[in-house]
Amino acid sequence: FGVSEKGVSVTNGIEVLSFDEIRLGLESPSELMIRSEDALRCSPFDAEECDKLGPRWAGLAVTQQLVDLRSGKSQEKVVSIPAAYKAGITIFARKGSAEAADLQSCPELPLKKGSAE
C-alpha cells in the first residue's frame, strides 16, 4: 500500500483512489447518511427533539427531514445527521530517510507532540 502514479492505496475499502477522490473525502463535511427506513424505525421516534441536540443538528434540519419523511412529504433515501469525526490521513517514512527529512521540513505538516523523531 502506498502512493503511485495511479493514486493512493487505501484500506477501508481496499482500492486505489485518485488524488481528486482523496481530496473530496478529506474536504467533505462530517455528516452521516442514515437510510430513511432505518431512521423511521427508531424507537422511540422523537423527531422534534433532534434539532435540540445542537446547532449542527438544527443546521441540517434533522427534525424537518424526519417529519417530512414520516408524513410522506419527502421520499429522500437518506437522512443526514452530524458526525463526530474528522477525515484525515497518516503520513510516515522510515526514520533517517530522505523522505523523513522532507516530511519534517514541511511547515504544512506539523509534528504531533511526542513525535519529534
Jmol script that loads the backbone (N, CA, C; Angstrom):
load data "model"
ATOM      1  N   PHE A   1       0.834  -1.183   0.000  1.00  0.00           N
ATOM      2  CA  PHE A   1       0.000   0.000   0.000  1.00  0.00           C
ATOM      3  C   PHE A   1       0.873   1.239   0.000  1.00  0.00           C
ATOM      4  N   GLY A   2       0.423   2.259  -0.655  1.00  0.00           N
ATOM      5  CA  GLY A   2       1.179   3.489  -0.723  1.00  0.00           C
ATOM      6  C   GLY A   2       0.637   4.394  -1.802  1.00  0.00           C
ATOM      7  N   VAL A   3       1.530   5.184  -2.359  1.00  0.00           N
ATOM      8  CA  VAL A   3       1.172   6.166  -3.372  1.00  0.00           C
ATOM      9  C   VAL A   3       1.925   5.835  -4.651  1.00  0.00           C
ATOM     10  N   SER A   4       1.226   5.931  -5.783  1.00  0.00           N
ATOM     11  CA  SER A   4       1.857   5.724  -7.082  1.00  0.00           C
ATOM     12  C   SER A   4       1.230   6.693  -8.068  1.00  0.00           C
ATOM     13  N   GLU A   5       1.654   6.610  -9.319  1.00  0.00           N
ATOM     14  CA  GLU A   5       1.064   7.469 -10.349  1.00  0.00           C
ATOM     15  C   GLU A   5      -0.419   7.161 -10.557  1.00  0.00           C
ATOM     16  N   LYS A   6      -0.864   5.972 -10.102  1.00  0.00           N
ATOM     17  CA  LYS A   6      -2.279   5.602 -10.231  1.00  0.00           C
ATOM     18  C   LYS A   6      -3.147   6.227  -9.149  1.00  0.00           C
ATOM     19  N   GLY A   7      -2.554   6.593  -8.027  1.00  0.00           N
ATOM     20  CA  GLY A   7      -3.308   7.185  -6.930  1.00  0.00           C
ATOM     21  C   GLY A   7      -2.818   6.709  -5.586  1.00  0.00           C
ATOM     22  N   VAL A   8      -3.725   6.693  -4.625  1.00  0.00           N
ATOM     23  CA  VAL A   8      -3.399   6.348  -3.248  1.00  0.00           C
ATOM     24  C   VAL A   8      -4.107   5.052  -2.878  1.00  0.00           C
ATOM     25  N   SER A   9      -3.339   4.099  -2.376  1.00  0.00           N
ATOM     26  CA  SER A   9      -3.930   2.845  -1.918  1.00  0.00           C
ATOM     27  C   SER A   9      -4.546   3.071  -0.547  1.00  0.00           C
ATOM     28  N   VAL A  10      -5.786   2.651  -0.386  1.00  0.00           N
ATOM     29  CA  VAL A  10      -6.477   2.792   0.890  1.00  0.00           C
ATOM     30  C   VAL A  10      -6.934   1.422   1.360  1.00  0.00           C
ATOM     31  N   THR A  11      -7.239   1.331   2.652  1.00  0.00           N
ATOM     32  CA  THR A  11      -7.585   0.037   3.221  1.00  0.00           C
ATOM     33  C   THR A  11      -9.014  -0.035   3.747  1.00  0.00           C
ATOM     34  N   ASN A  12      -9.795   1.006   3.576  1.00  0.00           N
ATOM     35  CA  ASN A  12     -11.179   0.982   4.072  1.00  0.00           C
ATOM     36  C   ASN A  12     -12.123   1.468   2.999  1.00  0.00           C
ATOM     37  N   GLY A  13     -12.552   0.763   2.031  1.00  0.00           N
ATOM     38  CA  GLY A  13     -12.297  -0.478   1.391  1.00  0.00           C
ATOM     39  C   GLY A  13     -10.947  -0.473   0.683  1.00  0.00           C
ATOM     40  N   ILE A  14     -10.586  -1.643   0.328  1.00  0.00           N
ATOM     41  CA  ILE A  14      -9.292  -1.853  -0.308  1.00  0.00           C
ATOM     42  C   ILE A  14      -9.418  -1.489  -1.781  1.00  0.00           C
ATOM     43  N   GLU A  15      -8.806  -0.368  -2.131  1.00  0.00           N
ATOM     44  CA  GLU A  15      -8.871   0.146  -3.504  1.00  0.00           C
ATOM     45  C   GLU A  15      -7.822   1.229  -3.688  1.00  0.00           C
ATOM     46  N   VAL A  16      -7.667   1.671  -4.912  1.00  0.00           N
ATOM     47  CA  VAL A  16      -6.780   2.790  -5.228  1.00  0.00           C
ATOM     48  C   VAL A  16      -7.662   3.965  -5.631  1.00  0.00           C
ATOM     49  N   LEU A  17      -7.489   5.084  -4.947  1.00  0.00           N
ATOM     50  CA  LEU A  17      -8.265   6.286  -5.235  1.00  0.00           C
ATOM     51  C   LEU A  17      -7.371   7.332  -5.882  1.00  0.00           C
ATOM     52  N   SER A  18      -7.943   8.088  -6.797  1.00  0.00           N
ATOM     53  CA  SER A  18      -7.183   9.181  -7.413  1.00  0.00           C
ATOM     54  C   SER A  18      -6.977  10.278  -6.365  1.00  0.00           C
ATOM     55  N   PHE A  19      -6.054  11.164  -6.651  1.00  0.00           N
ATOM     56  CA  PHE A  19      -5.795  12.265  -5.730  1.00  0.00           C
ATOM     57  C   PHE A  19      -7.022  13.156  -5.583  1.00  0.00           C
ATOM     58  N   ASP A  20      -7.778  13.338  -6.653  1.00  0.00           N
ATOM     59  CA  ASP A  20      -9.012  14.137  -6.576  1.00  0.00           C
ATOM     60  C   ASP A  20     -10.051  13.456  -5.692  1.00  0.00           C
ATOM     61  N   GLU A  21     -10.146  12.127  -5.763  1.00  0.00           N
ATOM     62  CA  GLU A  21     -11.091  11.400  -4.902  1.00  0.00           C
ATOM     63  C   GLU A  21     -10.686  11.503  -3.439  1.00  0.00           C
ATOM     64  N   ILE A  22      -9.403  11.432  -3.161  1.00  0.00           N
ATOM     65  CA  ILE A  22      -8.901  11.582  -1.796  1.00  0.00           C
ATOM     66  C   ILE A  22      -9.227  12.979  -1.285  1.00  0.00           C
ATOM     67  N   ARG A  23      -8.963  13.990  -2.092  1.00  0.00           N
ATOM     68  CA  ARG A  23      -9.242  15.376  -1.699  1.00  0.00           C
ATOM     69  C   ARG A  23     -10.724  15.551  -1.375  1.00  0.00           C
ATOM     70  N   LEU A  24     -11.590  14.993  -2.210  1.00  0.00           N
ATOM     71  CA  LEU A  24     -13.032  15.093  -1.978  1.00  0.00           C
ATOM     72  C   LEU A  24     -13.397  14.519  -0.615  1.00  0.00           C
ATOM     73  N   GLY A  25     -12.852  13.371  -0.288  1.00  0.00           N
ATOM     74  CA  GLY A  25     -13.131  12.755   1.008  1.00  0.00           C
ATOM     75  C   GLY A  25     -12.598  13.551   2.172  1.00  0.00           C
ATOM     76  N   LEU A  26     -11.439  14.169   2.003  1.00  0.00           N
ATOM     77  CA  LEU A  26     -10.846  14.944   3.092  1.00  0.00           C
ATOM     78  C   LEU A  26     -11.556  16.273   3.304  1.00  0.00           C
ATOM     79  N   GLU A  27     -12.146  16.794   2.260  1.00  0.00           N
ATOM     80  CA  GLU A  27     -12.790  18.101   2.347  1.00  0.00           C
ATOM     81  C   GLU A  27     -14.307  18.009   2.538  1.00  0.00           C
ATOM     82  N   SER A  28     -14.844  16.812   2.609  1.00  0.00           N
ATOM     83  CA  SER A  28     -16.289  16.657   2.744  1.00  0.00           C
ATOM     84  C   SER A  28     -16.727  16.957   4.174  1.00  0.00           C
ATOM     85  N   PRO A  29     -17.974  17.382   4.350  1.00  0.00           N
ATOM     86  CA  PRO A  29     -18.461  17.680   5.691  1.00  0.00           C
ATOM     87  C   PRO A  29     -18.568  16.408   6.532  1.00  0.00           C
ATOM     88  N   SER A  30     -18.468  16.570   7.849  1.00  0.00           N
ATOM     89  CA  SER A  30     -18.580  15.438   8.769  1.00  0.00           C
ATOM     90  C   SER A  30     -20.058  15.153   9.018  1.00  0.00           C
ATOM     91  N   GLU A  31     -20.636  14.377   8.122  1.00  0.00           N
ATOM     92  CA  GLU A  31     -22.052  14.022   8.212  1.00  0.00           C
ATOM     93  C   GLU A  31     -22.231  12.544   7.925  1.00  0.00           C
ATOM     94  N   LEU A  32     -23.154  11.946   8.639  1.00  0.00           N
ATOM     95  CA  LEU A  32     -23.540  10.561   8.378  1.00  0.00           C
ATOM     96  C   LEU A  32     -24.840  10.557   7.604  1.00  0.00           C
ATOM     97  N   MET A  33     -24.955   9.644   6.671  1.00  0.00           N
ATOM     98  CA  MET A  33     -26.196   9.481   5.922  1.00  0.00           C
ATOM     99  C   MET A  33     -26.857   8.185   6.396  1.00  0.00           C
ATOM    100  N   ILE A  34     -27.971   8.350   7.082  1.00  0.00           N
ATOM    101  CA  ILE A  34     -28.714   7.221   7.645  1.00  0.00           C
ATOM    102  C   ILE A  34     -29.836   6.859   6.677  1.00  0.00           C
ATOM    103  N   ARG A  35     -29.955   5.597   6.351  1.00  0.00           N
ATOM    104  CA  ARG A  35     -31.052   5.188   5.465  1.00  0.00           C
ATOM    105  C   ARG A  35     -32.384   5.593   6.079  1.00  0.00           C
ATOM    106  N   SER A  36     -33.241   6.157   5.262  1.00  0.00           N
ATOM    107  CA  SER A  36     -34.535   6.655   5.742  1.00  0.00           C
ATOM    108  C   SER A  36     -35.323   5.582   6.474  1.00  0.00           C
ATOM    109  N   GLU A  37     -35.357   4.380   5.920  1.00  0.00           N
ATOM    110  CA  GLU A  37     -36.138   3.326   6.576  1.00  0.00           C
ATOM    111  C   GLU A  37     -35.596   2.998   7.958  1.00  0.00           C
ATOM    112  N   ASP A  38     -34.267   3.106   8.137  1.00  0.00           N
ATOM    113  CA  ASP A  38     -33.687   2.879   9.466  1.00  0.00           C
ATOM    114  C   ASP A  38     -34.073   4.002  10.417  1.00  0.00           C
ATOM    115  N   ALA A  39     -34.004   5.246   9.944  1.00  0.00           N
ATOM    116  CA  ALA A  39     -34.364   6.389  10.785  1.00  0.00           C
ATOM    117  C   ALA A  39     -35.825   6.314  11.218  1.00  0.00           C
ATOM    118  N   LEU A  40     -36.692   5.906  10.309  1.00  0.00           N
ATOM    119  CA  LEU A  40     -38.127   5.832  10.621  1.00  0.00           C
ATOM    120  C   LEU A  40     -38.467   4.697  11.585  1.00  0.00           C
ATOM    121  N   ARG A  41     -37.573   3.710  11.688  1.00  0.00           N
ATOM    122  CA  ARG A  41     -37.809   2.585  12.607  1.00  0.00           C
ATOM    123  C   ARG A  41     -37.305   2.846  14.017  1.00  0.00           C
ATOM    124  N   CYS A  42     -36.683   4.003  14.248  1.00  0.00           N
ATOM    125  CA  CYS A  42     -36.169   4.302  15.585  1.00  0.00           C
ATOM    126  C   CYS A  42     -37.307   4.257  16.600  1.00  0.00           C
ATOM    127  N   SER A  43     -36.985   3.739  17.773  1.00  0.00           N
ATOM    128  CA  SER A  43     -37.985   3.678  18.830  1.00  0.00           C
ATOM    129  C   SER A  43     -37.332   4.103  20.132  1.00  0.00           C
ATOM    130  N   PRO A  44     -37.827   5.132  20.756  1.00  0.00           N
ATOM    131  CA  PRO A  44     -38.980   5.924  20.327  1.00  0.00           C
ATOM    132  C   PRO A  44     -38.602   6.850  19.174  1.00  0.00           C
ATOM    133  N   PHE A  45     -39.565   7.160  18.344  1.00  0.00           N
ATOM    134  CA  PHE A  45     -39.372   8.100  17.238  1.00  0.00           C
ATOM    135  C   PHE A  45     -39.743   9.474  17.760  1.00  0.00           C
ATOM    136  N   ASP A  46     -38.733  10.307  17.984  1.00  0.00           N
ATOM    137  CA  ASP A  46     -38.963  11.620  18.590  1.00  0.00           C
ATOM    138  C   ASP A  46     -38.263  12.683  17.754  1.00  0.00           C
ATOM    139  N   ALA A  47     -38.753  12.863  16.551  1.00  0.00           N
ATOM    140  CA  ALA A  47     -38.123  13.780  15.599  1.00  0.00           C
ATOM    141  C   ALA A  47     -38.006  15.192  16.140  1.00  0.00           C
ATOM    142  N   GLU A  48     -38.985  15.632  16.917  1.00  0.00           N
ATOM    143  CA  GLU A  48     -38.999  17.015  17.407  1.00  0.00           C
ATOM    144  C   GLU A  48     -37.798  17.326  18.298  1.00  0.00           C
ATOM    145  N   GLU A  49     -37.205  16.332  18.893  1.00  0.00           N
ATOM    146  CA  GLU A  49     -36.074  16.550  19.795  1.00  0.00           C
ATOM    147  C   GLU A  49     -34.733  16.664  19.065  1.00  0.00           C
ATOM    148  N   CYS A  50     -34.674  16.225  17.824  1.00  0.00           N
ATOM    149  CA  CYS A  50     -33.385  16.132  17.128  1.00  0.00           C
ATOM    150  C   CYS A  50     -32.671  17.474  17.003  1.00  0.00           C
ATOM    151  N   ASP A  51     -33.367  18.507  16.572  1.00  0.00           N
ATOM    152  CA  ASP A  51     -32.697  19.798  16.383  1.00  0.00           C
ATOM    153  C   ASP A  51     -32.236  20.409  17.704  1.00  0.00           C
ATOM    154  N   LYS A  52     -32.755  19.922  18.821  1.00  0.00           N
ATOM    155  CA  LYS A  52     -32.344  20.406  20.142  1.00  0.00           C
ATOM    156  C   LYS A  52     -31.009  19.813  20.575  1.00  0.00           C
ATOM    157  N   LEU A  53     -30.505  18.860  19.793  1.00  0.00           N
ATOM    158  CA  LEU A  53     -29.232  18.223  20.138  1.00  0.00           C
ATOM    159  C   LEU A  53     -28.027  19.127  19.887  1.00  0.00           C
ATOM    160  N   GLY A  54     -28.234  20.231  19.196  1.00  0.00           N
ATOM    161  CA  GLY A  54     -27.140  21.171  18.977  1.00  0.00           C
ATOM    162  C   GLY A  54     -27.286  21.917  17.670  1.00  0.00           C
ATOM    163  N   PRO A  55     -26.445  22.932  17.486  1.00  0.00           N
ATOM    164  CA  PRO A  55     -26.551  23.761  16.286  1.00  0.00           C
ATOM    165  C   PRO A  55     -26.298  23.020  14.983  1.00  0.00           C
ATOM    166  N   ARG A  56     -25.452  22.007  15.003  1.00  0.00           N
ATOM    167  CA  ARG A  56     -25.214  21.254  13.766  1.00  0.00           C
ATOM    168  C   ARG A  56     -26.457  20.453  13.379  1.00  0.00           C
ATOM    169  N   TRP A  57     -27.168  19.926  14.365  1.00  0.00           N
ATOM    170  CA  TRP A  57     -28.409  19.188  14.100  1.00  0.00           C
ATOM    171  C   TRP A  57     -29.459  20.139  13.535  1.00  0.00           C
ATOM    172  N   ALA A  58     -29.570  21.308  14.141  1.00  0.00           N
ATOM    173  CA  ALA A  58     -30.537  22.298  13.659  1.00  0.00           C
ATOM    174  C   ALA A  58     -30.145  22.791  12.273  1.00  0.00           C
ATOM    175  N   GLY A  59     -28.864  22.991  12.036  1.00  0.00           N
ATOM    176  CA  GLY A  59     -28.388  23.451  10.731  1.00  0.00           C
ATOM    177  C   GLY A  59     -28.703  22.474   9.606  1.00  0.00           C
ATOM    178  N   LEU A  60     -28.695  21.185   9.921  1.00  0.00           N
ATOM    179  CA  LEU A  60     -29.051  20.168   8.932  1.00  0.00           C
ATOM    180  C   LEU A  60     -30.560  19.922   8.885  1.00  0.00           C
ATOM    181  N   ALA A  61     -31.300  20.594   9.766  1.00  0.00           N
ATOM    182  CA  ALA A  61     -32.766  20.461   9.828  1.00  0.00           C
ATOM    183  C   ALA A  61     -33.182  18.994   9.952  1.00  0.00           C
ATOM    184  N   VAL A  62     -32.540  18.297  10.889  1.00  0.00           N
ATOM    185  CA  VAL A  62     -32.818  16.869  11.059  1.00  0.00           C
ATOM    186  C   VAL A  62     -34.283  16.657  11.432  1.00  0.00           C
ATOM    187  N   THR A  63     -34.801  17.497  12.324  1.00  0.00           N
ATOM    188  CA  THR A  63     -36.211  17.374  12.694  1.00  0.00           C
ATOM    189  C   THR A  63     -37.101  17.447  11.461  1.00  0.00           C
ATOM    190  N   GLN A  64     -36.872  18.442  10.607  1.00  0.00           N
ATOM    191  CA  GLN A  64     -37.713  18.607   9.416  1.00  0.00           C
ATOM    192  C   GLN A  64     -37.548  17.439   8.454  1.00  0.00           C
ATOM    193  N   GLN A  65     -36.319  16.941   8.300  1.00  0.00           N
ATOM    194  CA  GLN A  65     -36.105  15.776   7.431  1.00  0.00           C
ATOM    195  C   GLN A  65     -36.975  14.604   7.884  1.00  0.00           C
ATOM    196  N   LEU A  66     -36.969  14.362   9.196  1.00  0.00           N
ATOM    197  CA  LEU A  66     -37.706  13.218   9.729  1.00  0.00           C
ATOM    198  C   LEU A  66     -39.221  13.421   9.663  1.00  0.00           C
ATOM    199  N   VAL A  67     -39.667  14.620   9.993  1.00  0.00           N
ATOM    200  CA  VAL A  67     -41.101  14.921   9.922  1.00  0.00           C
ATOM    201  C   VAL A  67     -41.595  14.759   8.489  1.00  0.00           C
ATOM    202  N   ASP A  68     -40.832  15.275   7.531  1.00  0.00           N
ATOM    203  CA  ASP A  68     -41.226  15.170   6.127  1.00  0.00           C
ATOM    204  C   ASP A  68     -41.250  13.719   5.651  1.00  0.00           C
ATOM    205  N   LEU A  69     -40.308  12.922   6.109  1.00  0.00           N
ATOM    206  CA  LEU A  69     -40.296  11.504   5.739  1.00  0.00           C
ATOM    207  C   LEU A  69     -41.517  10.781   6.299  1.00  0.00           C
ATOM    208  N   ARG A  70     -41.768  10.997   7.571  1.00  0.00           N
ATOM    209  CA  ARG A  70     -42.867  10.287   8.220  1.00  0.00           C
ATOM    210  C   ARG A  70     -44.216  10.661   7.604  1.00  0.00           C
ATOM    211  N   SER A  71     -44.373  11.938   7.215  1.00  0.00           N
ATOM    212  CA  SER A  71     -45.651  12.387   6.656  1.00  0.00           C
ATOM    213  C   SER A  71     -45.809  12.010   5.181  1.00  0.00           C
ATOM    214  N   GLY A  72     -44.718  11.561   4.556  1.00  0.00           N
ATOM    215  CA  GLY A  72     -44.769  11.225   3.138  1.00  0.00           C
ATOM    216  C   GLY A  72     -44.461  12.410   2.236  1.00  0.00           C
ATOM    217  N   LYS A  73     -44.192  13.560   2.827  1.00  0.00           N
ATOM    218  CA  LYS A  73     -43.861  14.769   2.060  1.00  0.00           C
ATOM    219  C   LYS A  73     -42.503  14.637   1.364  1.00  0.00           C
ATOM    220  N   SER A  74     -41.630  13.815   1.928  1.00  0.00           N
ATOM    221  CA  SER A  74     -40.294  13.591   1.360  1.00  0.00           C
ATOM    222  C   SER A  74     -40.132  12.116   1.012  1.00  0.00           C
ATOM    223  N   GLN A  75     -39.435  11.863  -0.077  1.00  0.00           N
ATOM    224  CA  GLN A  75     -39.114  10.496  -0.487  1.00  0.00           C
ATOM    225  C   GLN A  75     -37.601  10.279  -0.481  1.00  0.00           C
ATOM    226  N   GLU A  76     -36.868  11.134   0.242  1.00  0.00           N
ATOM    227  CA  GLU A  76     -35.407  11.020   0.305  1.00  0.00           C
ATOM    228  C   GLU A  76     -35.016   9.629   0.790  1.00  0.00           C
ATOM    229  N   LYS A  77     -33.913   9.121   0.280  1.00  0.00           N
ATOM    230  CA  LYS A  77     -33.437   7.791   0.659  1.00  0.00           C
ATOM    231  C   LYS A  77     -32.593   7.814   1.936  1.00  0.00           C
ATOM    232  N   VAL A  78     -32.081   9.014   2.293  1.00  0.00           N
ATOM    233  CA  VAL A  78     -31.236   9.130   3.483  1.00  0.00           C
ATOM    234  C   VAL A  78     -31.611  10.368   4.295  1.00  0.00           C
ATOM    235  N   VAL A  79     -31.259  10.299   5.577  1.00  0.00           N
ATOM    236  CA  VAL A  79     -31.360  11.431   6.496  1.00  0.00           C
ATOM    237  C   VAL A  79     -29.928  11.785   6.868  1.00  0.00           C
ATOM    238  N   SER A  80     -29.570  13.048   6.712  1.00  0.00           N
ATOM    239  CA  SER A  80     -28.217  13.494   7.066  1.00  0.00           C
ATOM    240  C   SER A  80     -28.206  13.992   8.500  1.00  0.00           C
ATOM    241  N   ILE A  81     -27.249  13.470   9.279  1.00  0.00           N
ATOM    242  CA  ILE A  81     -27.068  13.913  10.659  1.00  0.00           C
ATOM    243  C   ILE A  81     -25.599  14.267  10.869  1.00  0.00           C
ATOM    244  N   PRO A  82     -25.293  15.101  11.855  1.00  0.00           N
ATOM    245  CA  PRO A  82     -23.889  15.434  12.125  1.00  0.00           C
ATOM    246  C   PRO A  82     -23.108  14.210  12.590  1.00  0.00           C
ATOM    247  N   ALA A  83     -21.868  14.160  12.221  1.00  0.00           N
ATOM    248  CA  ALA A  83     -20.974  13.088  12.658  1.00  0.00           C
ATOM    249  C   ALA A  83     -19.864  13.687  13.518  1.00  0.00           C
ATOM    250  N   ALA A  84     -19.293  12.868  14.359  1.00  0.00           N
ATOM    251  CA  ALA A  84     -18.239  13.330  15.266  1.00  0.00           C
ATOM    252  C   ALA A  84     -16.879  12.798  14.815  1.00  0.00           C
ATOM    253  N   TYR A  85     -16.540  13.013  13.572  1.00  0.00           N
ATOM    254  CA  TYR A  85     -15.232  12.597  13.087  1.00  0.00           C
ATOM    255  C   TYR A  85     -14.672  13.662  12.160  1.00  0.00           C
ATOM    256  N   LYS A  86     -13.383  13.631  12.012  1.00  0.00           N
ATOM    257  CA  LYS A  86     -12.692  14.490  11.064  1.00  0.00           C
ATOM    258  C   LYS A  86     -11.885  13.582  10.152  1.00  0.00           C
ATOM    259  N   ALA A  87     -12.058  13.772   8.858  1.00  0.00           N
ATOM    260  CA  ALA A  87     -11.295  12.974   7.901  1.00  0.00           C
ATOM    261  C   ALA A  87      -9.822  13.353   7.995  1.00  0.00           C
ATOM    262  N   GLY A  88      -8.966  12.404   7.737  1.00  0.00           N
ATOM    263  CA  GLY A  88      -7.541  12.689   7.770  1.00  0.00           C
ATOM    264  C   GLY A  88      -6.740  11.551   7.162  1.00  0.00           C
ATOM    265  N   ILE A  89      -5.469  11.775   7.045  1.00  0.00           N
ATOM    266  CA  ILE A  89      -4.566  10.752   6.538  1.00  0.00           C
ATOM    267  C   ILE A  89      -3.343  10.689   7.442  1.00  0.00           C
ATOM    268  N   THR A  90      -2.675   9.567   7.423  1.00  0.00           N
ATOM    269  CA  THR A  90      -1.432   9.393   8.163  1.00  0.00           C
ATOM    270  C   THR A  90      -0.298   9.283   7.158  1.00  0.00           C
ATOM    271  N   ILE A  91       0.730  10.077   7.382  1.00  0.00           N
ATOM    272  CA  ILE A  91       1.901  10.061   6.503  1.00  0.00           C
ATOM    273  C   ILE A  91       3.090   9.621   7.346  1.00  0.00           C
ATOM    274  N   PHE A  92       3.845   8.679   6.839  1.00  0.00           N
ATOM    275  CA  PHE A  92       5.007   8.212   7.579  1.00  0.00           C
ATOM    276  C   PHE A  92       6.139   7.884   6.622  1.00  0.00           C
ATOM    277  N   ALA A  93       7.342   7.849   7.191  1.00  0.00           N
ATOM    278  CA  ALA A  93       8.534   7.489   6.424  1.00  0.00           C
ATOM    279  C   ALA A  93       9.543   6.857   7.383  1.00  0.00           C
ATOM    280  N   ARG A  94      10.416   6.056   6.843  1.00  0.00           N
ATOM    281  CA  ARG A  94      11.438   5.402   7.666  1.00  0.00           C
ATOM    282  C   ARG A  94      12.353   6.445   8.306  1.00  0.00           C
ATOM    283  N   LYS A  95      12.576   6.310   9.608  1.00  0.00           N
ATOM    284  CA  LYS A  95      13.429   7.225  10.355  1.00  0.00           C
ATOM    285  C   LYS A  95      14.810   7.311   9.708  1.00  0.00           C
ATOM    286  N   GLY A  96      15.281   8.547   9.527  1.00  0.00           N
ATOM    287  CA  GLY A  96      16.595   8.774   8.954  1.00  0.00           C
ATOM    288  C   GLY A  96      16.630   8.795   7.438  1.00  0.00           C
ATOM    289  N   SER A  97      15.507   8.532   6.788  1.00  0.00           N
ATOM    290  CA  SER A  97      15.478   8.518   5.326  1.00  0.00           C
ATOM    291  C   SER A  97      15.317   9.942   4.785  1.00  0.00           C
ATOM    292  N   ALA A  98      15.616  10.093   3.506  1.00  0.00           N
ATOM    293  CA  ALA A  98      15.432  11.391   2.851  1.00  0.00           C
ATOM    294  C   ALA A  98      13.963  11.793   2.893  1.00  0.00           C
ATOM    295  N   GLU A  99      13.082  10.818   2.785  1.00  0.00           N
ATOM    296  CA  GLU A  99      11.638  11.097   2.827  1.00  0.00           C
ATOM    297  C   GLU A  99      11.225  11.633   4.196  1.00  0.00           C
ATOM    298  N   ALA A 100      11.806  11.062   5.261  1.00  0.00           N
ATOM    299  CA  ALA A 100      11.502  11.539   6.612  1.00  0.00           C
ATOM    300  C   ALA A 100      11.972  12.982   6.782  1.00  0.00           C
ATOM    301  N   ALA A 101      13.142  13.277   6.254  1.00  0.00           N
ATOM    302  CA  ALA A 101      13.656  14.652   6.331  1.00  0.00           C
ATOM    303  C   ALA A 101      12.748  15.612   5.569  1.00  0.00           C
ATOM    304  N   ASP A 102      12.275  15.192   4.401  1.00  0.00           N
ATOM    305  CA  ASP A 102      11.345  16.031   3.623  1.00  0.00           C
ATOM    306  C   ASP A 102      10.072  16.301   4.407  1.00  0.00           C
ATOM    307  N   LEU A 103       9.518  15.255   5.008  1.00  0.00           N
ATOM    308  CA  LEU A 103       8.285  15.426   5.788  1.00  0.00           C
ATOM    309  C   LEU A 103       8.497  16.356   6.973  1.00  0.00           C
ATOM    310  N   GLN A 104       9.622  16.201   7.665  1.00  0.00           N
ATOM    311  CA  GLN A 104       9.887  17.022   8.842  1.00  0.00           C
ATOM    312  C   GLN A 104      10.119  18.482   8.489  1.00  0.00           C
ATOM    313  N   SER A 105      10.502  18.753   7.254  1.00  0.00           N
ATOM    314  CA  SER A 105      10.769  20.142   6.864  1.00  0.00           C
ATOM    315  C   SER A 105       9.548  20.845   6.264  1.00  0.00           C
ATOM    316  N   CYS A 106       8.430  20.151   6.135  1.00  0.00           N
ATOM    317  CA  CYS A 106       7.211  20.740   5.559  1.00  0.00           C
ATOM    318  C   CYS A 106       6.429  21.485   6.634  1.00  0.00           C
ATOM    319  N   PRO A 107       6.317  22.804   6.526  1.00  0.00           N
ATOM    320  CA  PRO A 107       5.589  23.554   7.557  1.00  0.00           C
ATOM    321  C   PRO A 107       4.097  23.229   7.599  1.00  0.00           C
ATOM    322  N   GLU A 108       3.533  22.754   6.501  1.00  0.00           N
ATOM    323  CA  GLU A 108       2.107  22.437   6.494  1.00  0.00           C
ATOM    324  C   GLU A 108       1.813  21.060   7.110  1.00  0.00           C
ATOM    325  N   LEU A 109       2.854  20.346   7.542  1.00  0.00           N
ATOM    326  CA  LEU A 109       2.699  19.046   8.191  1.00  0.00           C
ATOM    327  C   LEU A 109       3.337  19.097   9.584  1.00  0.00           C
ATOM    328  N   PRO A 110       2.691  19.759  10.526  1.00  0.00           N
ATOM    329  CA  PRO A 110       3.304  19.890  11.862  1.00  0.00           C
ATOM    330  C   PRO A 110       3.384  18.537  12.567  1.00  0.00           C
ATOM    331  N   LEU A 111       4.434  18.359  13.357  1.00  0.00           N
ATOM    332  CA  LEU A 111       4.594  17.135  14.127  1.00  0.00           C
ATOM    333  C   LEU A 111       3.663  17.174  15.339  1.00  0.00           C
ATOM    334  N   LYS A 112       3.121  16.021  15.690  1.00  0.00           N
ATOM    335  CA  LYS A 112       2.337  15.929  16.909  1.00  0.00           C
ATOM    336  C   LYS A 112       3.296  15.915  18.092  1.00  0.00           C
ATOM    337  N   LYS A 113       2.828  16.399  19.237  1.00  0.00           N
ATOM    338  CA  LYS A 113       3.648  16.367  20.466  1.00  0.00           C
ATOM    339  C   LYS A 113       4.068  14.935  20.745  1.00  0.00           C
ATOM    340  N   GLY A 114       5.319  14.756  21.124  1.00  0.00           N
ATOM    341  CA  GLY A 114       5.827  13.430  21.428  1.00  0.00           C
ATOM    342  C   GLY A 114       6.330  12.664  20.229  1.00  0.00           C
ATOM    343  N   SER A 115       6.327  13.282  19.040  1.00  0.00           N
ATOM    344  CA  SER A 115       6.806  12.581  17.843  1.00  0.00           C
ATOM    345  C   SER A 115       7.919  13.383  17.179  1.00  0.00           C
ATOM    346  N   ALA A 116       8.883  13.812  17.968  1.00  0.00           N
ATOM    347  CA  ALA A 116       9.950  14.671  17.467  1.00  0.00           C
ATOM    348  C   ALA A 116      10.887  13.962  16.510  1.00  0.00           C
ATOM    349  N   GLU A 117      10.840  12.644  16.455  1.00  0.00           N
ATOM    350  CA  GLU A 117      11.739  11.941  15.543  1.00  0.00           C
ATOM    351  C   GLU A 117      10.969  11.123  14.543  1.00  0.00           C
TER     352      GLU A 117
END
end "model"
wireframe off; spacefill off
backbone 0.3
color backbone group
